Amino acid sequence: MAYIEFKDVIKEYKMGEVTIKALDKTNFEIEKGELVVIVGPSGAGKTTALNILGGMDSATSGEILVAGKNITKFKNKQLIKYRREDIGFVFQFYNLVQNLTTLENVELATQICKKPLNPKEMLIKVGLEKRIKNFPSQLSGGEQQRVAIARAIAKNPKLLLCDEPTGALDYKTGKQILKLLQDTCRKEMMTVIIITHNAALTPMADRVIHFKNGTAYKIETNQNPTPIEEIEW
């Protein structure tokens, strides 16, 4: 049994009399400890799949198994516990608390977890040891994204979910962020899922899931992922 299994997952949104299928019988599997890239154009269903996997949205039908548990059957309290203990999120636009320092932003996330990692050590790992006392407004976009990654990793999640984590960054900073994610997957044995519309990033992944029209239409595995430093886009 795979660590994550999507089985005929459908997600529908109703707008008046119109029904939109964001996901249409989506099926894929992910093994524990893999770095996965989900690639596809805007509107393909990538973010919807990630939000449902992260417990922030619900499927209309189908099953999603994580470590053998069907999260589509979870009650509200179970979903809160799942998001708190198992999931780390990295969003495109950081979502930092502006009146908290870099260190306080990471500490805030660790206060709701059972076995968090040391916030200061995580900031050192992402190269922000000299920015610990700074506020988000005093940081560059790349530095803010590194804070967001440190915050997500410090929760010590089983699943790290990243929605276009380099979408708002320049090329050099984006590459640094992807290297952090690739290193985290390898060193922390964390399952990392990255959403992107940039197909050039797929060689870095253990598994590539291609989305189009609300479904995963092609899945590829890579026995020898390429270090992100060697990838140009």
Order of alpha helices (4+ residues) and beta strands (2+ residues): beta-beta-beta-alpha-beta-beta-alpha-beta-alpha-alpha-alpha-beta-alpha-beta-beta-beta
